[in-house]
């Protein structure tokens, strides 16, 4: 014996996964120091009464929320990531570890609705050229002079390997305030040191070059100033002829 009970007919609505479309960044773009990686595009979910979250992820780093909104709404995607000091930043928030130059990196964007419907992953490949520290050389130093007003020169060159770069060179003696001695695309620099600027004993002269992206290179010069006290045994007459 069996008994059948029939319900009224039900219409089944299957969940439709959201979609994502990107207009930026372009594929295989290259980022130099302070360049921006701009994520731009739209996301959409055709279902009713749902919420949609759009995520982005760089390489295998932790995913980040790009946008959230309700379904049946065209969601505008906009985010600027800045490449500086070898890493990607969202404002002041660090998103990645140091990114290696010369290898491809991946940006992935996708959307998920509140019923776990997920869009296809949209991927873009990009490359980075980390800023390199400027180069600094110091010529051989020949200290000279016997009294505090005597001077000698310290000289050298500064340059930068990166395109569109400029450098500034400054020096400071024994921790004093830095004094700028060069500002340009790269070249020779020099400055005078008088014995009166040096203290008796060890002196540290730090020469520093800074590029326009704040990368620095410095060299420390150590000089010893010895005070020689010699009794004067003979006077010397000096004459002036007018």
Number of C-alpha atoms within 10 A of each C-alpha: 2 3 4 5 4 5 6 5 6 6 6 6 7 7 15 15 19 24 20 20 17 17 11 15 19 14 13 13 13 17 20 19 19 18 15 19 21 16 20 15 16 16 25 23 27 15 18 12 10 15 17 26 20 25 17 22 19 19 15 11 11 10 14 13 13 18 18 18 18 18 21 17 15 13 20 15 20 14 16 15 20 22 24 21 18 21 19 25 19 14 10 9 9 15 19 18 10 13 19 14 16 12 11 16 17 15 19 16 23 22 27 20 24 13 12 12 15 19 20 14 16 15 17 20 18 19 19 23 18 21 23 16 18 25 19 22 17 17 11 9 13 8 16 13 11 10 11 11 11 14 17 14 14 18 15 16 17 26 23 23 12 16 8 8 16 18 23 21 26 20 21 16 19 15 11 10 10 14 13 15 13 19 17 14 15 22 14 13 17 16 16 11 18 16 19 12 13 18 16 13 10 12 18 16 19 18 25 21 28 23 26 16 16 14 15 18 17 17 14 15 14 11 16 13 13 10 11 7 6 6 6 7 6 6 6 7 5 5 6 4 3 3
